Amino acid sequence: MTERNIRVEPIDRRAVEDQEVEIVERKGLGHPDSICDGVAERVSSALSREYIERVGKVLHYNTDETQLVAGNAAPAFGGGEMIDPIYLLIVGRATKEYEGTRIPTGKIALEAAREYLAETVPELEFGTDVIVDVKLGEGSGDLQEVFGEEGTTVPMANDTSFGVGHAPLTETERIVLEAERSLNRAYSDTNPEIGPDVKIMGKREGDRIDITVAVAMIDEYIVDMNAYTDAVSGVSEHVADLAGEYTDREVSVYVNTADDYEENSIYLTTTGTSAEQGDDGSVGRGNRANGLITPNRSMSMEATSGKNPVNHIGKIYNLLSTEIAHSVVEEVDGIRDLRIRLLSQIGRPIDQPHVADAHVVAEEGVSLADIEDDVTEIVDRELAGVSEITQRTIDGELSTF
């Protein structure tokens, strides 16, 4: 092993799975915050690929300040209409010229955003239901120098910051994560009334799990109140069945709990996202790099989506720490709960963190001394291969939210 500053120690708490109360949240793909995350990340990947094609390497940029201003709609059974469009502003920095080669960053960003929105929120008509604007300024000179350091095989950290990852996922975390993914994939394929704005909150008290689901129903596919209540019941049954695949605990599912049928006040939308009805969005206000919001866990407040995948620590270390945590748990027996923290120092090689910190809750009968060397070896190995995170992110293999 190389001489990296890796520390392994016990966590002074019970494993999250064993705590009395656990809270877990996921904002689905069509949530305004997730739309911002998704667009920012798609633009990021597009810029990276274009830089590589044109000049042979990724240049300095970031798109992690993307913002969404909600529109206004008039949903109605059988189909309503947008009144005022959603406004999406792609904000950040980008290198627009390099050694005589000009790069059309604004065009690249617009094309990437249009492609992503068409895939994710297909009911939104680009240019009328949603207006996308691009404001990419030039990067800070000193940070560009850190980014473009010549003669080094490992990039230098762009910031003094940290990333956090944990494993394994608890039963509640798995249910929340997989329920949203399922509703937004296989289930919505055969139930088009389900909009992509699916928000799920899980609460576990002891051995009882409550799953609260908010689903933006698409009015074109809902002809009347009966059709709406049938759609709500279908979601409830689907999530309950899915939960049974991950736990033997008692599970209750609640869907669109703010509905008031007597007042005809229901979660009906024209486009499938609350962004049409006054709900704004911003990069970094939603899911962390592991796809969840987990107040029982340590979390970094860094926005992962839209950051440059070469040396931006807010992206790399959050993704890498998550990958490390899962690798350790898969390869080392006897770990009940694991937290990985990676701290950078600006200008320092990203494979040499200021500290790499592994906190372990071992299973009963397993001492830290039994597994410490194995954990250290895996952390060291994954840090040595940190550049793989860059390529996997550019290729879209790793989700940032």
Secondary structure as the mmCIF struct_conf table of DSSP 4:
data_model
#
loop_
_struct_conf.conf_type_id
_struct_conf.id
_struct_conf.beg_label_comp_id
_struct_conf.beg_label_asym_id
_struct_conf.beg_label_seq_id
_struct_conf.end_label_comp_id
_struct_conf.end_label_asym_id
_struct_conf.end_label_seq_id
STRN STRN1 ILE A 6 PRO A 10
BEND BEND1 ASP A 12 ARG A 13
HELX_RH_3T_P HELX_RH_3T_P1 VAL A 16 ASP A 18
BEND BEND2 GLN A 19 GLU A 20
STRN STRN2 VAL A 21 LYS A 27
TURN_TY1_P TURN_TY1_P1 LEU A 29 GLY A 30
BEND BEND3 HIS A 31 HIS A 31
HELX_RH_AL_P HELX_RH_AL_P1 PRO A 32 VAL A 55
BEND BEND4 GLY A 56 LYS A 57
BEND BEND5 HIS A 60 HIS A 60
STRN STRN3 TYR A 61 ASN A 62
TURN_TY1_P TURN_TY1_P2 ASP A 64 GLU A 65
STRN STRN4 GLN A 67 VAL A 69
STRN STRN5 ASN A 72 ALA A 74
TURN_TY1_P TURN_TY1_P3 PHE A 77 GLY A 78
STRN STRN6 GLU A 81 ASP A 84
STRN STRN7 ILE A 86 ALA A 94
STRN STRN8 GLU A 97 TYR A 98
TURN_TY1_P TURN_TY1_P4 GLU A 99 GLY A 100
STRN STRN9 THR A 101 ARG A 102
HELX_RH_AL_P HELX_RH_AL_P2 THR A 105 THR A 120
TURN_TY1_P TURN_TY1_P5 PRO A 122 GLU A 123
BEND BEND6 LEU A 124 LEU A 124
HELX_LH_PP_P HELX_LH_PP_P1 GLU A 125 GLU A 125
STRN STRN10 PHE A 126 PHE A 126
TURN_TY1_P TURN_TY1_P6 GLY A 127 ASP A 129
STRN STRN11 VAL A 130 GLY A 137
HELX_LH_PP_P HELX_LH_PP_P2 GLU A 138 SER A 140
HELX_RH_AL_P HELX_RH_AL_P3 GLY A 141 PHE A 147
TURN_TY1_P TURN_TY1_P7 GLY A 148 GLY A 148
TURN_TY1_P TURN_TY1_P8 GLU A 150 GLY A 151
BEND BEND7 THR A 153 VAL A 154
HELX_LH_PP_P HELX_LH_PP_P3 PRO A 155 PRO A 155
STRN STRN12 MET A 156 MET A 156
HELX_LH_PP_P HELX_LH_PP_P4 ALA A 157 ALA A 157
BEND BEND8 ASN A 158 THR A 160
STRN STRN13 PHE A 162 ALA A 167
BEND BEND9 PRO A 168 PRO A 168
HELX_LH_PP_P HELX_LH_PP_P5 LEU A 169 THR A 170
HELX_RH_AL_P HELX_RH_AL_P4 GLU A 171 SER A 182
HELX_RH_PI_P HELX_RH_PI_P1 LEU A 183 TYR A 187
HELX_RH_AL_P HELX_RH_AL_P5 SER A 188 THR A 190
TURN_TY1_P TURN_TY1_P9 PRO A 192 GLU A 193
STRN STRN14 ILE A 194 GLU A 205
TURN_TY1_P TURN_TY1_P10 GLY A 206 ASP A 207
STRN STRN15 ARG A 208 ILE A 218
HELX_RH_3T_P HELX_RH_3T_P2 ASP A 219 TYR A 221
BEND BEND10 ASP A 224 ASP A 224
HELX_RH_AL_P HELX_RH_AL_P6 MET A 225 ALA A 243
TURN_TY1_P TURN_TY1_P11 GLY A 244 TYR A 246
BEND BEND11 ASP A 248 ARG A 249
STRN STRN16 GLU A 250 VAL A 255
TURN_TY1_P TURN_TY1_P12 THR A 257 ALA A 258
STRN STRN17 ASP A 260 ASP A 260
HELX_RH_3T_P HELX_RH_3T_P3 TYR A 261 GLU A 263
TURN_TY1_P TURN_TY1_P13 ASN A 264 ASN A 264
STRN STRN18 SER A 265 SER A 265
STRN STRN19 LEU A 268 THR A 269
BEND BEND12 THR A 270 THR A 273
HELX_RH_3T_P HELX_RH_3T_P4 SER A 274 GLN A 277
TURN_TY1_P TURN_TY1_P14 GLY A 278 GLY A 278
STRN STRN20 GLY A 281 SER A 282
TURN_TY1_P TURN_TY1_P15 VAL A 283 GLY A 284
BEND BEND13 ARG A 285 GLY A 286
TURN_TY1_P TURN_TY1_P16 ALA A 289 ASN A 290
BEND BEND14 GLY A 291 GLY A 291
STRN STRN21 ILE A 293 ILE A 293
TURN_TY1_P TURN_TY1_P17 PRO A 295 ASN A 296
BEND BEND15 ARG A 297 ARG A 297
TURN_TY1_P TURN_TY1_P18 SER A 305 GLY A 306
BEND BEND16 LYS A 307 LYS A 307
TURN_TY1_P TURN_TY1_P19 PRO A 309 ASN A 311
HELX_RH_AL_P HELX_RH_AL_P7 ILE A 313 GLU A 331
BEND BEND17 VAL A 332 VAL A 332
TURN_TY1_P TURN_TY1_P20 ASP A 333 GLY A 334
STRN STRN22 ILE A 335 LEU A 343
TURN_TY1_P TURN_TY1_P21 ILE A 346 GLY A 347
BEND BEND18 ARG A 348 ARG A 348
STRN STRN23 PRO A 349 PRO A 349
TURN_TY1_P TURN_TY1_P22 ILE A 350 ASP A 351
BEND BEND19 GLN A 352 GLN A 352
BEND BEND20 HIS A 354 HIS A 354
STRN STRN24 VAL A 355 ALA A 362
HELX_LH_PP_P HELX_LH_PP_P6 GLU A 363 GLU A 363
TURN_TY1_P TURN_TY1_P23 GLU A 364 GLY A 365
HELX_RH_AL_P HELX_RH_AL_P8 LEU A 368 ALA A 384
TURN_TY1_P TURN_TY1_P24 GLY A 385 VAL A 386
HELX_RH_AL_P HELX_RH_AL_P9 SER A 387 ILE A 394
TURN_TY1_P TURN_TY1_P25 ASP A 395 GLY A 396
BEND BEND21 LEU A 398 LEU A 398
#
